[in-house]
Amino acid sequence: MPDKAVSQRQSQLHEIKGALDLLFSLREEIAQWVEEAQDESKHEALENVLGHIEALEGEYRSRQERLTEADQS
């Protein structure tokens, strides 16, 4: 049974890594759009989206840390 729990955590870690990779790419692209925004309303809207993506990244990093710690104990 412990092998199944470890396997499940490893699977979750892989999913989280994939999500973080995706969010990183998305954040980079939107950051570029923020720089290219022509007017203040577009700039502000894109900054809000960027902030949301950064918050998601933080949440996924926290999950990753918790799972990594669980693997090490």
SVG drawing of the C-alpha trace seen along z (x, -y; Angstrom):
<svg xmlns="http://www.w3.org/2000/svg" viewBox="-10 -55 24 57">
<polyline fill="none" stroke="black" stroke-width="0.4" points="0.0,0.0 2.8,-2.5 4.0,-2.0 0.7,-3.1 0.8,-6.3 4.3,-7.1 3.2,-6.4 0.2,-8.7 2.4,-11.5 4.8,-11.1 2.0,-11.3 0.7,-14.5 4.2,-16.0 4.4,-15.3 1.0,-17.0 2.0,-20.0 5.3,-20.3 3.4,-20.3 1.0,-22.9 3.9,-25.1 5.6,-24.8 2.4,-25.8 1.8,-28.8 5.4,-29.9 4.9,-30.0 1.6,-31.8 3.0,-34.3 5.9,-35.1 3.6,-35.6 1.2,-37.8 4.0,-39.8 5.1,-40.6 1.5,-41.7 1.5,-44.0 4.6,-45.7 2.9,-46.1 -0.4,-47.3 -1.4,-50.5 -3.7,-52.0 -4.1,-52.1 -7.2,-50.0 -5.6,-47.2 -2.5,-47.4 -4.5,-47.3 -6.6,-44.3 -3.5,-42.4 -1.8,-43.2 -4.8,-41.7 -4.5,-38.6 -0.8,-38.4 -1.4,-38.8 -3.9,-35.9 -1.4,-33.7 1.3,-34.5 -1.1,-33.6 -1.8,-30.3 1.9,-29.7 2.4,-30.3 -0.4,-27.9 1.1,-25.2 4.5,-25.8 3.1,-25.4 1.5,-22.1 4.7,-21.0 6.6,-21.7 4.1,-19.9 4.3,-16.8 8.1,-16.9 8.2,-17.2 5.8,-14.2 8.1,-12.2 11.1,-12.9 9.5,-11.9"/>
</svg>
